[in-house]
Amino acid sequence: MNETVTTTGECPRELLAEADFDGELDAAQAAEQAAHRETCVHCRATYERLARVRAALRDDELYHRAPANLRADLLTRANATPAAATRRWSRARTGWGIAIAAAILIVISLPGAPDLTGRVVDDHVRALQPGHLWDVESSDRHTVKPWFNGRIDFAPPVKDLADQQFPLKGGRLDYIDGHPAAALVYEHGRHPIDLLMWPGSGSADPASAAKHGYNIVHWSENGLVFWAVSDVEATQLEDFVKLWRAAR
């Protein structure tokens, strides 16, 4: 018996459009959904609606830093002991007051939408799951580079750093921040290094960061943005970036 899938929209893949936007699909599913979206007005409309909401939430005018005295007062109320709170409010108001204060504190601390650094790290962590690190496994750049032909609309530069102790291991197709990305996989001392890239612009000077125990270096050159992420030491990842950028 065939099972009928029912959704709130007019395409049974609309829920996949939402999962795709939230970065919950693997690379193959995301690429398939992106191709489907090109011919489906319903999924495309869903994706565009979510993109508009995200863009609106990133508007700096929506966020205002609370005055220092307000933040201090909220912290005091949120951390107040039950006895102290009881003296200030009735029992009913105490629970609501602390809950509201805590909620406001959370909102104050939110930076807006999830940052791109976090999404890159999340993608790297997903790729570390068995069978997800690469779609093409090869140490030969002349094998890895042609593999991307027809799968993305740009030619990723693939470089061999085996002599510098950063051997190429393979590549995969990813989908980050709403667009396809090429991921090159290198290795250093059995630690995978993801080098993700896609068309874009930004600062040419590498910037370093750390998140959830992973080190990140990102920069822009030749019409592409690059994100290197790994659990190797920060200095080792910075060395990798310097060697990769200098290689031909």
C-alpha positions as CSV (number, residue, x, y, z in Angstrom):
1,M,0.0,0.0,0.0
2,N,1.3,3.4,-0.9
3,E,1.5,5.9,2.0
4,T,0.3,9.4,1.4
5,V,2.4,12.2,2.9
6,T,0.4,15.2,4.1
7,T,1.9,18.6,4.9
8,T,0.6,22.0,5.5
9,G,1.9,23.1,2.1
10,E,1.3,21.9,-1.5
11,C,4.5,19.8,-1.8
12,P,5.3,16.8,0.2
13,R,9.0,17.9,0.4
14,E,8.2,21.2,2.1
15,L,9.3,19.9,5.5
16,L,12.6,18.9,3.9
17,A,12.9,22.6,2.8
18,E,12.7,23.6,6.4
19,A,15.2,21.0,7.5
20,D,17.5,22.1,4.7
21,F,17.4,25.7,5.8
22,D,18.2,24.7,9.4
23,G,21.2,22.7,8.2
24,E,19.8,19.4,9.3
25,L,20.4,17.5,6.1
26,D,23.6,15.8,5.1
27,A,25.5,17.0,2.0
28,A,23.8,14.6,-0.4
29,Q,20.3,15.4,0.8
30,A,21.0,19.1,0.8
31,A,22.2,19.0,-2.8
32,E,19.1,17.0,-3.8
33,Q,16.8,19.4,-2.1
34,A,18.6,22.4,-3.7
35,A,18.0,20.8,-7.1
36,H,14.4,20.2,-6.3
37,R,13.9,23.8,-5.1
38,E,14.9,25.0,-8.5
39,T,11.8,23.5,-10.0
40,C,9.3,23.7,-7.1
41,V,7.7,27.0,-6.4
42,H,6.3,25.9,-3.0
43,C,9.7,24.8,-1.6
44,R,11.4,27.8,-3.0
45,A,8.8,30.1,-1.4
46,T,9.3,28.3,1.9
47,Y,13.0,28.7,1.8
48,E,12.8,32.4,0.8
49,R,10.3,33.0,3.6
50,L,12.7,31.5,6.1
51,A,15.6,33.5,4.7
52,R,13.6,36.7,5.1
53,V,12.8,35.9,8.7
54,R,16.5,35.2,9.4
55,A,17.5,38.4,7.7
56,A,15.0,40.3,9.8
57,L,16.2,38.8,13.0
58,R,19.8,39.9,12.2
59,D,18.7,43.5,12.0
60,D,20.9,45.3,14.5
61,E,18.0,47.7,15.2
62,L,16.1,44.9,16.9
63,Y,18.7,44.5,19.6
64,H,19.6,47.0,22.2
65,R,22.0,46.4,25.1
66,A,20.3,46.8,28.4
67,P,21.7,49.5,30.8
68,A,24.2,48.2,33.3
69,N,21.8,48.9,36.2
70,L,19.0,46.9,34.6
71,R,21.3,43.9,33.9
72,A,22.6,44.0,37.5
73,D,19.0,44.2,38.9
74,L,17.8,41.2,36.7
75,L,20.8,39.2,37.8
76,T,20.1,39.9,41.4
77,R,16.5,38.9,41.0
78,A,17.3,35.7,39.0
79,N,19.8,34.6,41.6
80,A,17.8,35.7,44.7
81,T,17.1,33.0,47.3
82,P,13.5,32.0,47.9
83,A,13.4,33.7,51.2
84,A,14.7,37.0,49.8
85,A,12.3,36.8,46.9
86,T,9.4,36.1,49.2
87,R,10.0,39.3,51.1
88,R,9.8,41.2,47.9
89,W,6.9,39.5,46.1
90,S,4.0,37.3,47.0
91,R,4.6,33.5,46.3
92,A,2.7,33.7,43.0
93,R,4.7,36.7,41.7
94,T,8.0,35.3,42.8
95,G,7.9,32.3,40.4
96,W,6.8,34.5,37.5
97,G,9.3,37.3,38.3
98,I,12.3,35.0,38.4
99,A,11.2,33.2,35.2
100,I,10.7,36.5,33.4
101,A,14.0,37.9,34.6
102,A,15.8,34.8,33.4
103,A,14.1,34.9,30.0
104,I,15.0,38.6,29.6
105,L,18.6,37.8,30.5
106,I,18.7,35.1,27.9
107,V,17.3,37.5,25.2
108,I,19.8,40.1,26.2
109,S,22.7,37.6,25.8
110,L,21.5,36.4,22.4
111,P,23.6,37.7,19.5
112,G,20.8,37.4,17.0
113,A,20.8,34.5,14.5
114,P,23.2,31.6,14.8
115,D,26.6,32.8,13.6
116,L,28.4,31.5,10.6
117,T,31.3,30.3,12.7
118,G,29.0,28.0,14.7
119,R,27.5,26.6,11.5
120,V,30.9,25.8,10.0
121,V,31.9,24.0,13.2
122,D,28.6,22.1,13.2
123,D,29.2,21.1,9.7
124,H,32.7,19.8,10.6
125,V,31.3,17.8,13.5
126,R,28.7,16.2,11.3
127,A,31.3,15.3,8.7
128,L,33.4,13.5,11.4
129,Q,30.6,10.9,11.7
130,P,31.6,7.6,10.0
131,G,31.2,7.8,6.2
132,H,30.6,11.5,6.0
133,L,34.1,13.0,5.9
134,W,34.5,12.8,2.1
135,D,32.5,11.9,-1.0
136,V,35.7,11.3,-3.0
137,E,38.7,9.8,-1.2
138,S,42.0,10.5,-2.8
139,S,45.4,12.1,-2.1
140,D,45.7,13.1,-5.7
141,R,44.5,16.7,-6.4
142,H,44.1,15.8,-10.0
143,T,41.4,13.3,-8.9
144,V,39.7,15.5,-6.3
145,K,39.5,18.7,-8.3
146,P,37.7,17.2,-11.4
147,W,35.2,15.5,-9.1
148,F,33.6,18.8,-8.3
149,N,32.9,19.5,-12.0
150,G,29.2,19.8,-12.6
151,R,28.4,19.6,-8.9
152,I,29.1,23.2,-8.0
153,D,29.3,26.4,-10.1
154,F,32.9,27.3,-9.3
155,A,36.3,25.6,-9.5
156,P,37.8,25.0,-6.0
157,P,41.6,25.3,-5.8
158,V,43.0,22.0,-4.7
159,K,46.6,22.0,-3.4
160,D,49.0,19.2,-2.3
161,L,50.6,19.8,1.0
162,A,51.8,16.2,1.7
163,D,55.5,17.4,1.8
164,Q,54.5,19.9,4.6
165,Q,52.8,17.2,6.7
166,F,49.3,18.2,5.7
167,P,48.3,15.5,3.1
168,L,45.2,15.8,1.1
169,K,42.7,13.0,1.9
170,G,39.7,13.8,-0.3
171,G,36.7,16.2,-0.8
172,R,33.0,16.4,-0.4
173,L,30.1,18.6,-1.4
174,D,28.5,20.6,1.5
175,Y,25.7,23.1,1.9
176,I,26.4,26.0,4.3
177,D,24.6,29.2,4.9
178,G,22.2,28.7,2.0
179,H,24.6,27.8,-0.8
180,P,26.7,24.9,-2.0
181,A,30.3,24.7,-0.7
182,A,33.3,22.6,-1.6
183,A,35.0,20.9,1.3
184,L,38.6,19.7,1.0
185,V,39.8,17.3,3.6
186,Y,43.4,17.4,4.8
187,E,45.1,15.6,7.7
188,H,47.7,16.4,10.3
189,G,48.8,13.8,12.7
190,R,45.6,11.8,12.2
191,H,43.6,15.0,12.9
192,P,41.2,15.9,10.0
193,I,41.2,19.5,8.7
194,D,38.2,20.7,6.8
195,L,38.9,23.5,4.3
196,L,35.5,24.8,3.2
197,M,35.0,27.4,0.4
198,W,32.3,29.1,-1.6
199,P,32.0,32.3,-3.7
200,G,32.0,35.5,-1.7
201,S,34.1,38.4,-0.5
202,G,35.5,39.5,2.8
203,S,38.8,40.3,4.5
204,A,41.9,38.9,2.9
205,D,43.7,38.8,6.3
206,P,43.1,35.5,8.0
207,A,41.1,35.8,11.2
208,S,41.3,33.1,13.9
209,A,38.6,31.9,16.3
210,A,37.7,29.0,18.6
211,K,34.4,27.4,19.2
212,H,33.3,24.2,21.0
213,G,36.9,23.0,21.3
214,Y,37.6,23.5,17.6
215,N,39.9,26.1,16.0
216,I,38.9,28.1,13.0
217,V,40.7,30.4,10.5
218,H,38.8,32.2,7.8
219,W,39.8,34.6,5.0
220,S,38.9,35.6,1.5
221,E,40.8,35.6,-1.8
222,N,40.2,35.4,-5.5
223,G,36.4,35.7,-5.2
224,L,36.1,32.9,-2.6
225,V,35.7,32.8,1.1
226,F,37.6,30.1,3.0
227,W,37.0,28.5,6.4
228,A,39.6,26.0,7.9
229,V,38.4,24.1,10.9
230,S,40.0,21.4,13.0
231,D,40.8,20.2,16.5
232,V,44.5,20.6,15.9
233,E,46.3,23.3,17.9
234,A,45.6,26.8,16.8
235,T,49.2,27.4,15.7
236,Q,49.1,24.3,13.6
237,L,46.0,25.4,11.9
238,E,47.4,28.8,11.2
239,D,50.5,27.1,9.8
240,F,48.3,25.0,7.5
241,V,46.6,28.1,6.2
242,K,49.9,29.9,5.5
243,L,51.3,26.9,3.7
244,W,48.0,26.4,1.7
245,R,47.9,30.0,0.6
246,A,51.5,30.0,-0.4
247,A,51.2,26.7,-2.4
248,R,50.6,26.6,-6.1
